[in-house]
């Protein structure tokens, strides 16, 4: 039988690597999503009837958003 830890939710060996792996997965998914967005912009422009200025504004807002949260 395994004895209960004296500290609830105490970190166990291997947790930092697990956390790093999960963080890397999230970063990779976000990077791929941002890449895919760039590929979808021409189709969005055609389907929604946006002008180049409107597409540029949406793309700029998409690019500035994550940068503002990191500073």
N, C-alpha and C positions, 0 to 999 in steps of 0.2 A: 504494500500500500504506500502511496506517495504522501508524504507529510504536506500539510497545507502551508503555504507561504505565510510568514508573519506579516508581510505587507501586501494588502490586496492590490491586484493589478501590477505587481512588481515585474519589471522587464525581465525577460528570459533570454538566454543566449540565442543568437540568431535573429532576433527581432530587428536590429538595425539593418541587416541585409534584406530582410523581408520588406521593411519600410522603403528602403532605397529602390528595390525592384518595383514596388507598387508606384512610387513616384516617377520612376523612369518610364513605366508603362503609360501613365497619365500624360507625361510630357510628350511622348512619342505620338499618342493619339491626338493630342492637340496640334502638334506639328503637321501631322498628315491631314487633319481637318482643315487647317489653314491653307495647305497646298491644294487640297481638293476645291476649296472655295474659289481660288483663282481660276481653276479650270471650268467652274460653273458660271462664272460671271458673263461670258458671251451669251450663253443660253438664257440666263436670267434677263439680260438686256433685251434680247429678241422677244421672249415670251411676255415680259412686262411692259415692253414699249418704252423703256427708259432711254434718255439721252445720255451722251457721254459724260456730261456734267453730273447727272444724277448717279450714274454708276461710279464715277470718281468720288463723289461725296460719300456714298455707302462704303466703298472700298477704303477710303481714308479713315472713316469712323471705325471700321473693322480693324484697321491697323493701329490706330491710336488707342483704342480701348484697352488692350492688354498692356501697353506701355505705360499708361497712366497708373495702373494698379501696382506696377512693380517699383515705382519711384516713391 
